[in-house]
């Protein structure tokens, strides 16, 4: 399947999940994350879910990060150049959905990409090699290409990996892990 077909297919699959299923699957993903050896870092980039897109509810991951006293980074999107600014999430951070329904910080303490150790990546689909399909705007592709080679890229998905390899471009960065309610996929050679 090409990326457009995969986007359509997984948007449809997500749309039929009810709120209880989204909560249960999101909790299962958060619990599975606890089994990974990723908790010795300081700066974790987390996406806030777009409710209308029925994304993984990252509130459960946020609770883990807060409980472990980690620095949580969230982003603000610039739709003119498809870039993202990254801000430290604090008790004083004001969050407001943008015109696309993406919850974003209004302002705050900006954090350079070089400090980010782990990125939790939103996606629609992924394959067994760690290739992912997002919404097609390239925000995360640009961002991940600016991260250090050591930065861990962890996809969060309600659904298991596609059997067929997804078409990739030169700008696509493969994931190191992808976590689903049923399985933790590792794409790193050291695992």
N, CA and C of each residue as an Amber inpcrd file, in Angstrom:
protein
   573
   0.8410000  -1.1910000   0.0000000   0.0000000   0.0000000   0.0000000
   0.8810000   1.2480000   0.0000000   0.4590000   2.2500000  -0.7400000
   1.2220000   3.5030000  -0.7180000   0.8120000   4.3220000   0.5150000
   1.5410000   5.4160000   0.7410000   1.3120000   6.1960000   1.9660000
  -0.1000000   6.7590000   2.0440000  -0.6290000   7.2340000   0.9220000
  -1.9900000   7.8000000   0.9470000  -3.0100000   6.7250000   1.3270000
  -2.8730000   5.5480000   0.7340000  -3.7930000   4.4540000   1.0480000
  -3.6700000   4.0450000   2.5150000  -2.4410000   4.0080000   3.0240000
  -2.2310000   3.6770000   4.4360000  -2.8450000   4.7300000   5.3510000
  -2.6560000   6.0090000   5.0040000  -3.2600000   7.0810000   5.8090000
  -4.7700000   6.9070000   5.8770000  -5.3880000   6.7180000   4.7200000
  -6.8510000   6.5580000   4.6710000  -7.3020000   5.3460000   5.4860000
  -6.5940000   4.2430000   5.3260000  -6.9550000   2.9970000   6.0060000
  -6.8810000   3.1530000   7.5320000  -5.7750000   3.7220000   8.0180000
  -5.5970000   3.8220000   9.4680000  -6.4350000   4.9390000  10.0890000
  -6.7130000   5.9830000   9.3360000  -7.6520000   6.9950000   9.8500000
  -9.0250000   6.3710000  10.0460000  -9.4220000   5.5210000   9.0970000
 -10.7130000   4.8410000   9.1880000 -10.7330000   3.8890000  10.3940000
  -9.6470000   3.1120000  10.5670000  -9.5770000   2.2000000  11.7130000
  -9.6610000   2.9530000  13.0360000  -8.9700000   4.0850000  13.1120000
  -9.0070000   4.8880000  14.3410000 -10.3920000   5.4570000  14.5960000
 -11.0610000   5.8670000  13.5160000 -12.3600000   6.5420000  13.6610000
 -13.4110000   5.6350000  14.2910000 -13.2320000   4.3130000  14.1850000
 -14.2450000   3.4160000  14.7550000 -13.9220000   3.0010000  16.1980000
 -12.7770000   3.4530000  16.7160000 -12.4660000   3.1870000  18.1210000
 -13.3170000   4.0980000  19.0050000 -13.9130000   3.5310000  20.0460000
 -14.6660000   4.3810000  20.9660000 -13.7220000   4.9000000  22.0560000
 -14.2100000   5.8010000  22.8840000 -13.3730000   6.4420000  23.9000000
 -12.7740000   5.4350000  24.8840000 -13.5500000   4.4110000  25.2380000
 -13.0460000   3.3920000  26.1710000 -11.9030000   2.6160000  25.5240000
 -12.0500000   2.2410000  24.2530000 -10.9760000   1.5220000  23.5450000
  -9.7130000   2.3800000  23.4340000  -9.8880000   3.6610000  23.1610000
  -8.7290000   4.5620000  23.0730000  -8.0180000   4.6270000  24.4240000
  -8.7780000   4.7700000  25.5090000  -8.1760000   4.7990000  26.8490000
  -7.4490000   3.4900000  27.1530000  -8.1180000   2.3600000  26.9190000
  -7.5170000   1.0580000  27.2320000  -6.2390000   0.8300000  26.4260000
  -6.2680000   1.1530000  25.1390000  -5.0850000   0.9590000  24.2890000
  -3.9740000   1.9320000  24.6750000  -4.3360000   3.1590000  25.0210000
  -3.3360000   4.1570000  25.4270000  -2.6600000   3.7460000  26.7310000
  -3.4290000   3.2040000  27.6700000  -2.8570000   2.7170000  28.9410000
  -1.9370000   1.5330000  28.6780000  -2.3520000   0.6170000  27.7970000
  -1.5200000  -0.5450000  27.4670000  -0.1910000  -0.1020000  26.8460000
  -0.2390000   0.9130000  25.9950000   0.9870000   1.4530000  25.3820000
   1.8990000   2.0350000  26.4630000   1.3370000   2.8270000  27.3680000
   2.1310000   3.4240000  28.4470000   2.7600000   2.3360000  29.3260000
   2.0020000   1.3060000  29.6500000   2.5360000   0.2120000  30.4680000
   3.6510000  -0.5360000  29.7450000   3.5060000  -0.7210000  28.4500000
   4.5340000  -1.4070000  27.6570000   5.8050000  -0.5470000  27.5850000
   5.6350000   0.7730000  27.5310000   6.8050000   1.6720000  27.5280000
   7.6520000   1.4880000  28.7870000   6.9930000   1.2050000  29.9000000
   7.7110000   1.0260000  31.1690000   8.7090000  -0.1320000  31.1110000
   8.5030000  -1.0680000  30.1820000   9.3830000  -2.2330000  30.0590000
  10.6540000  -1.9300000  29.2630000  10.7010000  -0.7600000  28.5960000
  11.8840000  -0.3940000  27.8140000  12.9440000   0.2380000  28.7200000
  14.1970000   0.1290000  28.2770000  15.3110000   0.7510000  29.0150000
  15.5580000   2.1570000  28.4800000  14.5860000   3.0320000  28.6800000
  14.6760000   4.3910000  28.1150000  14.5540000   5.4730000  29.1790000
  14.6290000   5.1020000  30.4490000  14.2460000   6.0250000  31.5030000
  15.4240000   6.7060000  32.1960000  16.6440000   6.5600000  31.6540000
  17.8130000   7.1930000  32.2730000  18.1490000   8.5460000  31.6500000
  17.3280000   9.0100000  30.7380000  17.5810000  10.2850000  30.0710000
  16.9040000  11.4310000  30.8210000  17.1310000  12.6590000  30.3310000
  16.5680000  13.8390000  31.0000000  15.4370000  14.4990000  30.2250000
  15.6000000  14.6410000  28.8930000  14.6520000  15.4180000  28.0860000
  13.8560000  14.5180000  27.1370000  12.5380000  14.5120000  27.3340000
  11.6210000  13.6670000  26.5710000  10.6300000  14.5530000  25.8190000
  10.6030000  14.4050000  24.5140000   9.6630000  15.1640000  23.6880000
   8.3870000  14.3440000  23.5410000   7.2580000  14.9600000  23.8590000
   5.9770000  14.2620000  23.8370000   4.9830000  15.0410000  22.9900000
   4.2660000  14.3370000  22.1310000   3.1890000  15.0020000  21.3920000
   1.9230000  14.9680000  22.2330000   1.1370000  16.0230000  22.1140000
  -0.1720000  16.0630000  22.7570000  -1.1920000  15.6430000  21.7010000
  -2.1100000  14.7470000  22.0420000  -2.9800000  14.1510000  21.0130000
  -3.9960000  15.1280000  20.4230000  -4.2330000  14.9350000  19.1330000
  -5.2840000  15.6650000  18.4260000  -6.5560000  14.8320000  18.5950000
  -7.4730000  15.3110000  19.4120000  -8.6640000  14.5230000  19.7390000
  -9.4420000  14.0910000  18.5070000  -9.6430000  15.0150000  17.5510000
 -10.4700000  14.6710000  16.3870000  -9.8050000  13.6180000  15.4970000
  -8.4760000  13.4350000  15.6520000  -7.7670000  12.4000000  14.8810000
  -7.7030000  11.0670000  15.6330000  -8.2660000  11.0430000  16.8530000
  -8.3290000   9.8150000  17.6490000  -6.9210000   9.2400000  17.8800000
  -5.9900000  10.1330000  18.2480000  -4.6030000   9.7180000  18.4750000
  -4.4390000   9.0590000  19.8430000  -3.3030000   8.3890000  20.0200000
  -2.9470000   7.8060000  21.3100000  -2.9980000   8.9210000  22.3580000
  -3.6720000   8.6390000  23.4750000  -3.7540000   9.6200000  24.5620000
  -2.4490000   9.5540000  25.3530000  -1.6280000  10.5620000  25.1890000
  -0.2970000  10.5590000  25.8120000  -0.3150000  11.0560000  27.2640000
  -1.4910000  11.3120000  27.7960000  -1.5840000  11.7350000  29.2030000
  -0.9720000  10.6750000  30.1210000  -1.1350000   9.4010000  29.7620000
  -0.6060000   8.3100000  30.5830000   0.9200000   8.2870000  30.5320000
   1.4930000   8.5790000  29.3700000   2.9550000   8.6800000  29.2390000
   3.4390000   9.9040000  30.0190000   2.6960000  10.9850000  29.9230000
   3.0420000  12.2080000  30.6650000   3.0770000  11.9350000  32.1700000
   2.1240000  11.1490000  32.6560000   2.1050000  10.8050000  34.0860000
   3.3560000  10.0220000  34.4820000   3.7910000   9.1140000  33.6130000
   5.0190000   8.3540000  33.8840000   6.2070000   9.3040000  33.9400000
   6.3130000  10.1730000  32.9390000   7.4320000  11.1160000  32.8790000
   7.4490000  12.0340000  34.1000000   6.2860000  12.5140000  34.4920000
   6.1890000  13.3810000  35.6810000   6.5890000  12.6170000  36.9300000
   6.1240000  11.3670000  37.0370000   6.4570000  10.5410000  38.1960000
   7.9480000  10.2490000  38.2940000   8.6120000  10.2090000  37.1540000
  10.0590000   9.9620000  37.1210000  10.8490000  11.2650000  37.1290000
  10.1430000  12.3860000  37.2830000  10.7640000  13.7120000  37.3820000
  11.6120000  14.0580000  36.1520000  11.0710000  13.7700000  34.9650000
  11.7680000  14.0550000  33.7080000  11.3450000  15.4150000  33.1590000
  12.1940000  15.9970000  32.3250000  11.8530000  17.2260000  31.6060000
  11.0340000  16.8410000  30.3800000   9.8360000  17.4000000  30.2750000
   8.9470000  17.0890000  29.1560000   8.9320000  18.2820000  28.2050000
   9.1470000  17.9900000  26.9400000   9.1760000  19.0080000  25.8970000
   7.9540000  18.8150000  25.0010000   7.2510000  19.9010000  24.7090000
   6.1370000  19.8700000  23.7550000   6.3950000  20.9200000  22.6790000
   5.6940000  20.7900000  21.5590000   6.0090000  21.6430000  20.4120000
   4.8630000  22.5240000  19.9680000   5.2770000  23.5280000  19.2320000
   4.3540000  24.4470000  18.5660000   4.7220000  24.4070000  17.0810000
   3.7200000  24.2300000  16.2230000   3.9550000  24.0830000  14.7810000
   3.8430000  25.4010000  14.0480000   4.7200000  25.5790000  13.0710000
   4.6540000  26.7390000  12.1730000   4.2460000  26.2050000  10.8000000
   3.0080000  26.4740000  10.4030000   2.4830000  25.9210000   9.1580000
   2.9940000  26.6390000   7.9150000   3.7130000  27.7510000   8.1030000
   4.3040000  28.4340000   6.9450000   5.5100000  27.6660000   6.4080000
   6.3690000  27.2080000   7.3200000   7.5650000  26.4910000   6.8740000
   7.6310000  25.0510000   7.3990000   6.5550000  24.5850000   8.0100000
   6.4450000  23.2170000   8.5350000   7.5440000  22.8830000   9.5400000
   7.9100000  23.8820000  10.3390000   8.9020000  23.6700000  11.3910000
   8.1890000  23.6120000  12.7420000   8.9440000  23.2580000  13.7710000
   8.3910000  23.1860000  15.1160000   9.3390000  23.8790000  16.0930000
   8.7460000  24.5840000  17.0580000   9.4860000  25.1580000  18.1760000
   9.2010000  24.2850000  19.3770000  10.1860000  24.0880000  20.2380000
  10.0570000  23.1430000  21.3390000  10.1590000  23.8680000  22.6730000
   9.2020000  23.5640000  23.5640000   9.1000000  24.2590000  24.8420000
   9.0360000  23.2740000  26.0000000   9.6340000  23.6700000  27.1070000
   9.5670000  22.8930000  28.3420000   8.1430000  22.9770000  28.8940000
   7.5630000  21.8380000  29.2070000   6.2280000  21.8030000  29.8020000
   6.3840000  22.0080000  31.3130000   5.7770000  23.0700000  31.8220000
   5.8190000  23.3630000  33.2590000   4.3910000  23.5210000  33.7700000
   4.2590000  23.7020000  35.0640000   2.9280000  23.9320000  35.6540000
   2.2970000  25.2130000  35.1250000   3.1370000  26.1500000  34.6530000
   2.6320000  27.4370000  34.1610000   2.3790000  27.4640000  32.6530000
   2.6800000  26.3710000  31.9570000   2.5110000  26.3530000  30.5020000
   1.0290000  26.4020000  30.1510000   0.6700000  27.3830000  29.3220000
  -0.7050000  27.4750000  28.8320000  -0.7810000  26.7210000  27.5050000
  -1.7540000  25.8080000  27.4060000  -1.9410000  24.9900000  26.2090000
  -3.2180000  25.4480000  25.5220000  -3.1200000  25.6230000  24.2020000
  -4.2870000  26.0450000  23.4310000  -4.2620000  25.3160000  22.0790000
  -5.3990000  24.7430000  21.6620000  -5.4120000  24.0790000  20.3460000
  -5.2610000  25.1100000  19.2210000  -4.4300000  24.7640000  18.2240000
  -4.3040000  25.6560000  17.0680000  -5.4810000  25.4190000  16.1150000
  -5.4690000  26.0440000  14.9670000  -6.6100000  25.9510000  14.0330000
  -6.8040000  24.5360000  13.4760000  -5.7790000  23.6650000  13.6200000
  -5.8920000  22.2690000  13.1720000  -6.2740000  21.3320000  14.3130000
  -6.4950000  21.9020000  15.5010000  -6.8770000  21.0910000  16.6480000
  -5.6880000  20.4950000  17.3940000  -4.4720000  20.9450000  17.0720000
  -3.2770000  20.4370000  17.7500000  -3.0600000  21.2360000  19.0340000
  -3.0770000  20.5780000  20.2010000  -2.8070000  21.3020000  21.4510000
  -1.3450000  21.7640000  21.4680000  -1.1420000  23.0510000  21.7120000
   0.2030000  23.6180000  21.6670000   0.4260000  24.5930000  22.8090000
   1.7060000  24.7540000  23.2050000   2.0020000  25.7810000  24.2120000
   1.8360000  27.1610000  23.5940000   1.2910000  28.0900000  24.3510000
   1.1460000  29.4610000  23.8670000   2.5260000  30.1150000  23.8070000
   3.3350000  29.8850000  24.8280000   4.7130000  30.3670000  24.8770000
   5.4150000  29.5730000  25.9730000   6.5760000  30.0040000  26.3800000
   7.2560000  29.3010000  27.4560000   8.7590000  29.3200000  27.2900000
   9.4110000  28.3740000  27.9470000  10.8680000  28.2660000  27.9180000
  11.2450000  27.3950000  26.7260000  11.8980000  28.0110000  25.7400000
  12.2760000  27.2570000  24.5430000  13.4670000  26.3510000  24.8500000
  13.4220000  25.1340000  24.2980000  14.4730000  24.1430000  24.5090000
  15.1030000  23.8080000  23.1530000  16.4370000  23.8730000  23.0640000
  17.0810000  23.5230000  21.7840000  16.9520000  22.0260000  21.4940000
  16.8390000  21.6930000  20.2170000  16.6930000  20.2970000  19.7990000
  17.8590000  19.4540000  20.3040000  19.0270000  20.0470000  20.3970000
  20.2220000  19.3030000  20.8180000  20.0890000  18.6980000  22.2180000
  19.1810000  19.2170000  23.0360000  18.9890000  18.6990000  24.3960000
  18.0550000  17.4860000  24.4390000  17.2760000  17.2680000  23.3920000
  16.2350000  16.2360000  23.4170000  16.8590000  14.8410000  23.2750000
  16.5620000  13.9750000  24.2570000  17.1110000  12.6210000  24.2960000
  16.1840000  11.5820000  23.6610000  14.8710000  11.7540000  23.8750000
  13.8780000  10.7810000  23.4200000  12.7130000  11.5500000  22.8010000
  12.2340000  11.0690000  21.6520000  11.0680000  11.6710000  20.9980000
   9.9920000  10.5960000  20.8550000   8.8360000  10.8530000  21.4290000
   7.6670000   9.9980000  21.1970000   6.9750000  10.5390000  19.9520000
   6.8630000   9.6850000  18.9410000   6.4650000  10.1270000  17.6060000
   5.0310000   9.6840000  17.2940000   4.1800000  10.6360000  16.8910000
   2.8360000  10.2500000  16.4410000   2.9330000   9.6370000  15.0410000
   2.0160000   8.7550000  14.7280000   2.0300000   8.1490000  13.3970000
   0.6640000   7.5490000  13.0920000   0.4720000   7.2380000  11.8350000
  -0.7370000   6.5330000  11.4170000  -0.4420000   5.0580000  11.1840000
   0.7340000   4.7480000  10.6280000   1.1090000   3.3610000  10.3370000
   2.6250000   3.2460000  10.3820000   3.0970000   1.9990000  10.5240000
   4.5330000   1.7350000  10.4820000   4.7450000   0.3140000   9.9870000
   5.9800000   0.0290000   9.5670000   6.2840000  -1.3220000   9.1000000
   7.3230000  -1.9720000  10.0090000   7.6960000  -3.2080000   9.7000000
   8.5950000  -3.9820000  10.5590000  10.0500000  -3.5410000  10.4690000
  10.3230000  -2.5260000   9.6440000  11.6740000  -1.9700000   9.5610000
  11.7790000  -0.6170000  10.2820000  10.6500000  -0.1630000  10.8270000
  10.6610000   1.1070000  11.5560000  10.3080000   2.3120000  10.7160000
   9.8890000   2.0960000   9.4770000   9.4270000   3.2110000   8.6400000
   8.0200000   3.5850000   9.0880000   7.7210000   4.8820000   9.0560000
   6.4150000   5.3310000   9.5300000   5.6880000   6.1690000   8.4900000
   4.3840000   6.2390000   8.6750000   3.5460000   7.1240000   7.8790000
   2.8680000   8.0740000   8.8460000   3.0800000   9.3830000   8.6220000
   2.4080000  10.3990000   9.4220000   1.2770000  11.0050000   8.6040000
   0.9710000  12.2520000   8.9040000  -0.1300000  12.9170000   8.2040000
   0.2920000  13.5090000   6.8630000   1.5710000  13.5070000   6.5650000
   2.0300000  13.9330000   5.2500000   2.5210000  15.3630000   5.1430000
   2.5610000  16.0850000   6.2530000   3.0300000  17.4750000   6.2130000
   4.5370000  17.5880000   6.4510000   5.1520000  16.5400000   6.9750000
   6.6000000  16.5210000   7.1490000   7.1400000  17.1900000   8.4000000
   6.2840000  17.5870000   9.3350000   6.7560000  18.2420000  10.5590000
   7.7570000  17.3560000  11.3110000   7.3600000  16.1230000  11.5650000
   8.2290000  15.2370000  12.3390000   9.4440000  14.7880000  11.5360000
   9.3060000  14.6280000  10.2300000  10.4830000  14.2730000   9.4180000
  11.5430000  15.3600000   9.5290000  11.1430000  16.6170000   9.4140000
  12.0980000  17.7300000   9.5420000  12.7120000  17.7430000  10.9440000
  11.8620000  17.6090000  11.9430000  12.3110000  17.6340000  13.3280000
  13.2960000  16.4930000  13.6080000  12.9330000  15.2720000  13.2320000
  13.7870000  14.1170000  13.5180000  15.1280000  14.2050000  12.7900000
  15.1410000  14.8200000  11.6250000  16.3910000  15.0070000  10.8900000
  17.3030000  16.0260000  11.5660000  16.7350000  16.8770000  12.4300000
  17.5340000  17.8600000  13.1670000  18.0460000  17.3050000  14.4960000
  17.4790000  16.1900000  14.9340000  17.8830000  15.5840000  16.2080000
  19.2400000  14.9040000  16.0690000  19.8690000  14.6880000  17.1980000
  21.1270000  13.9510000  17.2400000  20.8930000  12.5120000  16.7780000
  21.9460000  11.8930000  16.2540000  21.8630000  10.4730000  15.8740000
  21.5480000   9.6040000  17.0920000  21.8990000  10.0780000  18.2850000
  21.6750000   9.3130000  19.5160000  20.2500000   9.4530000  20.0540000
  19.4990000  10.4370000  19.5550000  18.1340000  10.6450000  20.0410000
  17.2800000   9.4260000  19.6990000  16.6110000   8.8810000  20.7110000
  15.7300000   7.7320000  20.4790000  14.4040000   8.2080000  19.9040000
  13.9500000   7.5200000  18.8590000  12.6870000   7.8400000  18.2070000
  11.7290000   6.6740000  18.4570000  10.6560000   6.9690000  19.2100000
   9.7300000   5.9260000  19.6340000   8.3230000   6.2410000  19.1370000
   7.8390000   5.4540000  18.1920000   6.4890000   5.6140000  17.6820000
   5.4770000   5.0190000  18.6490000   4.2810000   5.5940000  18.6720000
   3.1800000   5.0800000  19.4780000   2.0170000   4.8060000  18.5420000
   1.5410000   3.5620000  18.5400000   0.5020000   3.1720000  17.5800000
  -0.5330000   2.2560000  18.2260000  -1.7900000   2.4710000  17.8850000
  -2.8570000   1.5820000  18.3300000  -2.8030000   0.2350000  17.6100000
  -2.1270000   0.1870000  16.4590000  -2.1750000  -0.9880000  15.5880000
  -0.7810000  -1.5490000  15.3490000  -0.7230000  -2.8510000  15.0350000
   0.5510000  -3.5170000  14.8020000   1.1520000  -3.1350000  13.4490000
   2.3890000  -3.5760000  13.2410000   3.1630000  -3.2110000  12.0490000
   2.5520000  -3.7700000  10.7720000   2.7110000  -3.0000000   9.7020000
   2.3540000  -3.4530000   8.3620000   3.3600000  -4.5250000   7.9310000
   2.8810000  -5.5360000   7.2540000   3.7680000  -6.5970000   6.7640000
   4.6500000  -6.0880000   5.6170000   4.0420000  -5.3290000   4.7070000
   4.7870000  -4.8120000   3.5530000   5.5970000  -3.5880000   3.9610000
   6.7780000  -3.4450000   3.3480000   7.6220000  -2.2900000   3.6250000
   6.9700000  -1.0310000   3.0510000   6.9800000   0.0220000   3.8370000
   6.4040000   1.3010000   3.4300000   7.4140000   2.0370000   2.5560000
   6.9280000   2.6680000   1.5010000   7.7970000   3.4860000   0.6490000
   8.3890000   4.6140000   1.4750000   9.6810000   4.8380000   1.3310000
  10.3280000   5.9110000   2.0830000  11.0130000   6.8790000   1.1260000
  11.1820000   8.1080000   1.6010000  11.9440000   9.1020000   0.8440000
  13.2670000   9.3210000   1.5670000  14.1440000  10.0880000   0.9680000
  15.4510000  10.3420000   1.5760000  15.3370000  11.1120000   2.8930000
  14.1990000  11.7770000   3.1320000  14.0240000  12.5820000   4.3390000
  13.4090000  11.7900000   5.4940000  12.8740000  10.6090000   5.2070000
  12.2260000   9.8090000   6.2450000  13.2620000   9.2120000   7.1920000
  13.0190000   9.3860000   8.4850000  13.8970000   8.8270000   9.5140000
  13.1970000   7.6130000  10.1200000  13.8360000   6.4530000  10.1170000
  13.1900000   5.2880000  10.7400000  13.1490000   5.4280000  12.2650000
  12.1930000   4.7530000  12.8540000  12.0430000   4.7270000  14.3060000
  13.0620000   3.7730000  14.9230000  13.3420000   3.9730000  16.2030000
  14.1430000   3.0030000  16.9550000  13.2340000   1.9500000  17.5810000
  12.0560000   2.3960000  17.9970000  11.0470000   1.5130000  18.5770000
   9.6700000   1.9720000  18.1100000   8.7090000   1.0490000  18.1530000
   7.3020000   1.4390000  18.0500000   6.5390000   0.5880000  19.0480000
   5.7250000   1.2450000  19.8320000   4.9950000   0.5830000  20.9070000
   3.5140000   0.5430000  20.5510000   2.9440000  -0.6570000  20.6190000
   1.5090000  -0.8450000  20.3980000   0.9330000  -1.4470000  21.6830000
  -0.3710000  -1.5630000  21.7780000  -0.9380000  -2.2070000  22.9670000
  -0.4760000  -3.6630000  23.1210000  -0.1310000  -4.3100000  21.9970000
   0.1940000  -5.7370000  22.0090000   1.6780000  -6.0640000  22.0190000
   2.5180000  -5.1010000  21.6070000   3.9180000  -5.4570000  21.3740000
   4.8120000  -4.2190000  21.3780000   6.0670000  -4.4370000  21.7950000
   7.0960000  -3.4040000  21.6480000   8.0100000  -3.8560000  20.5150000
   8.0020000  -3.1190000  19.4140000   8.8610000  -3.4190000  18.2710000
  10.1790000  -2.6710000  18.4450000  11.2830000  -3.3680000  18.2330000
  12.5890000  -2.7340000  18.2900000  13.2220000  -2.8130000  16.9000000
  13.7380000  -1.6810000  16.4480000  14.3760000  -1.6260000  15.1220000
  15.8590000  -1.3200000  15.2350000  16.3750000  -1.2960000  16.4730000
  17.7940000  -1.0090000  16.6740000  18.5830000  -2.2970000  16.5620000
  19.8000000  -2.2040000  16.0630000  20.6150000  -3.3990000  15.8600000
  21.1590000  -3.9630000  17.1690000  21.1890000  -3.1420000  18.2130000
  21.7420000  -3.6120000  19.4980000  20.7480000  -4.4340000  20.3120000
  19.4750000  -4.4240000  19.9200000  18.4650000  -5.1940000  20.6790000
  18.2830000  -6.5880000  20.1110000
